[in-house]
């Protein structure tokens, strides 16, 4: 199957300064991809090129099999900026009906779209009375018009409360299951860690790492941490059996390399009669992101 998005050796400079350097990647149908990077890493430039808002200098780019910015690509791509702005005097229903008309869609579909993003109860209220999170939902309803094949989302959960964020990702899961591809930029690493299929890390305009979270953990080869809680009276025994552990308040802490994880777990489970509980803490996405960003800087 042809990828929804394909970038080959994409390069973009501003006044001689590289914003993107030889970036290559693909996004498959139904795939949820997180785009991570510090401010100035090239995320916004990449999104603008994908949307056809600015040209690239060299390399190639195809969006749903067409040139970025072409009528075919625009029909199949939807975009949600970090700060969505709408006319404050219009109701949510009026705004979405307007956008449906612009896209040649039936305005009668507006209420269903608003209900899908959890705004059915406020559809007839003026947008000027909406919270930032509610305005973000209006923007998401707009992106669903025309059943786009690629959604480009820039900090889409900005301003949403925890419950709304959970509902938002549940909606993305549903769209992906229907075949829509999702390219999502976010600084909320704990969110995307569990709700995306693949992660792309940019640093200084260079793609420094990509893959599923498990793949990135293996590539980064960062330590795995263990927290072991002894049963009462066995603190000394466990400290002697695990001399590399650090005694802390109520538990022992130790870490190991990735290739040492299974042997160490075997040693710990052999002491099960002296252990009340233990936790394994693999490197988080934040740890992995910091690792690859720092390595790129060096």
C-alpha positions as CSV (number, residue, x, y, z in Angstrom):
1,X,0.0,0.0,0.0
2,X,1.3,3.5,-0.9
3,X,2.3,5.5,2.2
4,X,0.0,8.4,3.1
5,X,3.1,10.6,3.5
6,X,6.6,10.3,2.0
7,X,9.5,12.6,2.5
8,X,12.9,11.9,0.8
9,X,16.0,13.9,1.7
10,X,13.9,17.0,2.4
11,X,15.9,20.2,2.9
12,X,14.8,23.7,3.8
13,X,17.0,26.7,4.6
14,X,16.2,30.2,5.8
15,X,18.7,32.9,5.0
16,X,21.4,30.3,4.6
17,X,20.5,28.6,7.9
18,X,19.2,25.0,7.7
19,X,15.8,24.4,9.1
20,X,15.6,20.8,7.8
21,X,18.5,18.7,6.5
22,X,18.0,15.6,4.4
23,X,14.9,14.4,6.3
24,X,13.4,11.2,5.1
25,X,10.4,9.4,6.6
26,X,7.1,7.8,5.7
27,X,3.7,7.6,7.4
28,X,1.5,4.6,6.6
29,X,-2.3,4.5,6.4
30,X,-3.7,4.2,9.9
31,X,-0.4,5.0,11.6
32,X,-0.2,7.4,14.6
33,X,3.2,9.2,14.5
34,X,4.5,11.6,17.1
35,X,6.8,14.3,15.9
36,X,9.1,15.5,18.8
37,X,11.7,18.2,19.0
38,X,12.7,21.3,20.9
39,X,11.6,24.8,19.8
40,X,13.5,25.5,16.5
41,X,14.1,21.8,15.8
42,X,12.2,22.0,12.5
43,X,8.8,20.6,13.4
44,X,6.8,23.7,12.3
45,X,8.8,24.0,9.1
46,X,8.1,20.3,8.2
47,X,4.4,20.8,8.9
48,X,4.2,23.9,6.7
49,X,5.9,22.1,3.8
50,X,3.6,19.1,4.2
51,X,0.6,21.4,4.1
52,X,1.9,23.2,1.0
53,X,2.2,26.5,2.7
54,X,5.9,27.0,2.0
55,X,8.2,25.3,-0.6
56,X,11.2,23.1,0.2
57,X,14.6,23.6,-1.3
58,X,15.5,20.1,-2.3
59,X,14.4,16.5,-1.9
60,X,10.9,15.2,-2.7
61,X,7.6,15.0,-0.9
62,X,4.3,13.2,-1.6
63,X,1.1,13.7,0.4
64,X,-1.5,11.0,-0.3
65,X,0.4,10.3,-3.6
66,X,0.2,13.9,-4.8
67,X,2.4,17.0,-4.6
68,X,2.1,18.9,-1.4
69,X,-0.2,21.9,-1.8
70,X,-1.9,20.4,-4.9
71,X,-5.7,20.3,-4.9
72,X,-5.7,16.5,-4.4
73,X,-3.4,16.8,-1.4
74,X,-5.4,19.6,0.1
75,X,-8.6,17.5,-0.2
76,X,-7.0,14.7,1.8
77,X,-5.2,16.6,4.5
78,X,-6.5,18.3,7.6
79,X,-4.6,20.6,9.9
80,X,-5.2,21.7,13.5
81,X,-2.9,24.5,14.9
82,X,-2.0,24.8,18.5
83,X,-4.2,27.9,19.0
84,X,-7.3,27.6,16.9
85,X,-9.1,30.9,16.4
86,X,-12.8,31.3,15.3
87,X,-15.3,34.2,15.1
88,X,-16.4,34.8,18.7
89,X,-19.9,35.9,17.6
90,X,-20.7,32.6,15.8
91,X,-22.0,29.5,17.6
92,X,-20.0,26.3,17.3
93,X,-22.8,25.0,15.0
94,X,-22.7,28.0,12.7
95,X,-18.9,27.9,12.4
96,X,-18.8,24.2,11.4
97,X,-21.8,24.7,9.1
98,X,-19.8,27.5,7.4
99,X,-16.7,25.3,7.0
100,X,-18.8,22.4,5.6
101,X,-20.2,24.8,3.0
102,X,-16.7,25.9,2.0
103,X,-15.7,22.3,1.5
104,X,-18.8,21.5,-0.6
105,X,-20.2,19.3,2.2
106,X,-23.8,19.3,3.5
107,X,-24.1,21.8,6.4
108,X,-26.5,19.4,8.1
109,X,-23.5,17.3,9.1
110,X,-22.3,19.9,11.5
111,X,-24.1,18.7,14.6
112,X,-22.8,15.1,14.2
113,X,-19.3,16.4,14.0
114,X,-19.6,18.6,17.1
115,X,-21.1,15.6,19.0
116,X,-18.2,13.4,17.9
117,X,-15.8,15.8,19.6
118,X,-18.0,16.3,22.7
119,X,-19.4,19.7,21.9
120,X,-23.0,18.8,21.1
121,X,-24.2,20.3,24.4
122,X,-22.6,23.7,23.5
123,X,-23.3,23.7,19.8
124,X,-25.7,26.7,20.0
125,X,-23.5,28.8,22.3
126,X,-21.3,31.6,20.9
127,X,-17.7,30.6,20.5
128,X,-16.8,33.7,22.4
129,X,-18.1,32.0,25.6
130,X,-16.0,28.8,25.0
131,X,-12.9,27.9,27.0
132,X,-9.6,27.3,25.1
133,X,-10.2,23.5,25.3
134,X,-13.7,23.9,23.8
135,X,-12.3,26.0,20.9
136,X,-9.7,23.3,20.4
137,X,-12.6,20.8,20.0
138,X,-14.2,23.1,17.4
139,X,-10.9,23.0,15.5
140,X,-10.8,19.2,15.8
141,X,-14.4,19.0,14.4
142,X,-13.2,21.2,11.5
143,X,-10.4,18.7,10.7
144,X,-12.8,15.8,10.5
145,X,-14.7,17.5,7.5
146,X,-14.3,15.4,4.4
147,X,-12.8,12.4,6.1
148,X,-9.2,13.3,5.6
149,X,-6.6,10.6,5.0
150,X,-3.8,12.6,6.8
151,X,-4.3,14.7,10.0
152,X,-1.5,17.1,10.9
153,X,-1.9,18.2,14.5
154,X,0.3,20.8,16.2
155,X,0.1,20.5,20.1
156,X,-3.6,19.4,19.7
157,X,-4.2,18.8,23.5
158,X,-3.1,22.3,24.5
159,X,-5.7,23.7,26.9
160,X,-7.6,20.4,27.4
161,X,-8.2,19.0,30.8
162,X,-7.1,15.3,31.6
163,X,-10.5,13.9,30.8
164,X,-10.8,15.8,27.5
165,X,-7.2,14.7,26.6
166,X,-8.2,11.0,27.1
167,X,-11.3,11.5,25.0
168,X,-9.2,13.3,22.3
169,X,-6.8,10.3,22.0
170,X,-9.7,7.9,22.0
171,X,-11.1,9.8,19.0
172,X,-7.7,9.6,17.3
173,X,-7.6,5.9,17.9
174,X,-10.9,5.6,16.2
175,X,-9.8,7.6,13.2
176,X,-6.6,5.6,12.9
177,X,-8.6,2.3,13.0
178,X,-10.6,3.7,10.0
179,X,-7.4,4.2,8.0
180,X,-6.5,7.9,8.7
181,X,-2.8,8.7,9.2
182,X,-1.9,11.0,12.1
183,X,1.2,13.2,12.4
184,X,1.1,14.8,15.8
185,X,3.5,17.3,17.3
186,X,3.5,17.5,21.1
187,X,5.6,18.5,24.1
188,X,3.4,16.3,26.3
189,X,5.7,13.3,26.2
190,X,3.8,11.2,28.7
191,X,0.7,11.4,26.5
192,X,2.3,10.4,23.2
193,X,4.3,7.6,24.9
194,X,1.3,5.4,25.2
195,X,-0.9,6.7,22.4
196,X,1.3,6.6,19.2
197,X,2.7,3.8,17.1
198,X,6.0,5.5,16.1
199,X,8.1,8.4,17.3
200,X,10.2,10.8,15.2
201,X,12.8,13.0,17.0
202,X,14.1,16.1,15.3
203,X,17.1,18.1,16.6
204,X,18.5,21.1,14.7
205,X,16.6,20.2,11.6
206,X,18.0,16.6,11.5
207,X,16.1,13.4,12.1
208,X,18.1,11.9,14.9
209,X,15.9,8.9,15.8
210,X,12.7,7.2,14.7
211,X,10.8,4.0,15.6
212,X,8.4,2.4,18.0
213,X,9.1,3.2,21.7
214,X,10.5,-0.3,22.2
215,X,12.9,0.2,19.3
216,X,14.1,3.6,20.6
217,X,14.7,2.1,24.0
218,X,17.0,-0.6,22.5
219,X,18.8,2.0,20.4
220,X,19.3,4.4,23.3
221,X,20.5,1.6,25.5
222,X,19.7,3.5,28.7
223,X,19.7,1.9,32.1
224,X,16.6,0.1,33.5
225,X,15.7,0.9,37.0
226,X,14.4,-1.4,39.7
227,X,12.7,-0.6,43.0
228,X,12.6,-3.5,45.5
229,X,10.5,-3.4,48.7
230,X,11.7,-5.9,51.3
231,X,9.4,-7.8,53.6
232,X,9.8,-6.7,57.2
233,X,13.0,-8.1,58.7
234,X,14.6,-8.9,55.4
235,X,16.2,-5.6,54.6
236,X,19.7,-6.7,55.6
237,X,19.4,-10.0,53.7
238,X,18.3,-8.3,50.5
239,X,21.1,-5.7,50.8
240,X,23.6,-8.4,51.1
241,X,22.2,-10.4,48.2
242,X,22.1,-7.3,46.0
243,X,25.2,-5.4,46.9
244,X,24.9,-3.0,43.9
245,X,21.6,-1.7,45.2
246,X,21.2,1.6,47.0
247,X,19.1,1.5,50.3
248,X,16.5,4.2,50.3
249,X,13.6,5.0,52.5
250,X,11.7,1.7,52.6
251,X,13.1,0.1,49.4
252,X,16.3,-0.7,47.5
253,X,17.1,1.0,44.2
254,X,19.3,-0.4,41.5
255,X,19.8,-0.1,37.7
256,X,21.4,-2.1,35.0
257,X,22.1,-2.1,31.3
258,X,19.4,-3.4,28.9
259,X,21.3,-6.6,28.2
260,X,21.6,-7.3,32.0
261,X,17.8,-6.9,32.7
262,X,16.7,-10.5,32.4
263,X,19.6,-12.0,34.5
264,X,19.0,-9.4,37.2
265,X,15.2,-10.1,37.2
266,X,16.0,-13.8,37.7
267,X,18.2,-13.0,40.7
268,X,15.5,-10.8,42.2
269,X,12.7,-13.4,41.7
270,X,14.9,-16.0,43.3
271,X,14.6,-13.9,46.4
272,X,10.8,-13.7,46.2
273,X,10.2,-15.0,49.7
274,X,12.0,-11.9,51.1
275,X,10.4,-9.4,48.8
276,X,7.1,-7.6,49.4
277,X,7.1,-6.0,46.0
278,X,9.3,-4.8,43.1
279,X,8.9,-2.4,40.2
280,X,10.7,-2.3,36.9
281,X,11.0,1.2,35.4
282,X,12.2,1.2,31.8
283,X,13.5,4.5,30.3
284,X,10.7,6.9,29.7
285,X,10.1,8.7,26.4
286,X,11.4,11.8,28.1
287,X,14.7,10.0,29.0
288,X,15.0,8.7,25.4
289,X,14.2,12.2,23.9
290,X,16.8,13.8,26.1
291,X,19.3,11.2,25.1
292,X,19.0,11.5,21.4
293,X,18.7,15.3,21.5
294,X,21.9,15.7,23.6
295,X,23.8,13.2,21.4
296,X,22.8,15.2,18.3
297,X,24.0,18.4,20.0
298,X,27.3,16.9,20.8
